[in-house]
């Protein structure tokens, strides 16, 4: 059922911790789990909620993202009314195509907000992977007559001193109100991690953005969200998410997420049958396993040809593993080739990478080797 809600996805700044994986693409366009991109999960979650108007705010290196999303037909977002809108930055002498953050990005796209007709907005960042039912979030928000609702995940044990930038933690009262927020703490005081999903009225979002920019503010969470919580003028609530999720902000977290989804129980939780994840269609033959193939505990996408050994790995579409080649604990993206006698362990190969015959790359589970797109070794 169509709801009176629109979606805005901010594809974020380029993350240096993802190294070669985001040199030519946005984090939202990162290939994951054999045939998907991170943004597939966010858009699919919105569509299953009945959202028909989705805006994707892009930055530099958004060509891969645009190519993947296309007209939005895979998500049924290509109708005459509303649909999927790609919102690239307006380039000028002052604006080089890189927003300083979500606040500036929203300010530059107030025209899209003004033209939209929906009453509510689900605003999301794009470096989380989850499959969430937004219906409960919307119902609770309306029931509480909330001004702003933020999605969080409760974590019983948060190790101090291991968190990178852009982490925020919420203090939740018994009635669900947010009564405190910490941004980038060395030792978090609250056990509730913000998943950077916000629900509020469209006109309220426009007002908050315009007011912040007019007062020379720059940071959406620190200058807008944190001020709302501290000043207490609006009703700000939290909404707990108890499902599986991953923050993709480093090579290690990207690798660990793909490895975790080799577990069929984790995979079943993420790919809930009532909320299938849609992605761009690529017509391929089924994966081919030669007489010498040995495959264990791995995800092999269609179009792949396996004549060697694959163990505990994720192989994307069109990958070739030749006879005598060994791939263990690795992620091999679309159309990559591992020639005969080559050995990979704890590696991430980007698209069209080639490992020549008898090559050997051995990484470590805490620091996998990354081979960039189109590189031949």
RASUL-V194780 format. One line per field, one symbol per residue. ss: DSSP state (h for helix, s for strand, l for the rest). burial: # if it has 24 or more other ideal C-beta (glycine too) atoms within 12 Angstrom, else .. A space follows every 50 residues. Layout:
ss: ???
burial: ???
This chain:
ss: llllsssssslllllhhhhhhhllllhhhlsslllsshhhhhhhhhhhll llssssslllllhhhhhhhlllhhhlllllllssssslllllllllllll lhhhhhhhlhhhhhhllllssssssllssslllhhhhhhhhhhllllsss sssslllllllllllllsssssllllsssssssllllllllsssssssss shhhhhhhhhhhhhlllllhhhhhhhhhhhhllllsssssllllssslll hhhhhhhhhhlllhhhhhhhlllllllllllllllllssllllsssllss llllssllsssllssllllssllllsssllssllllssllllssslsssl lllssllllssslsllslsssllllsl
burial: ..#############.################################## ############.###.##..#.##.#....########.........## ##########.##..#.#.################.##.##....##### ####........#..#######...###.####.#..#.#.######### ##.###.##..##...#.###########....########.######## ############...##..##...#.####......#.....#.#..### #.####################..###############..######### #####...#.#.#....######.#.#
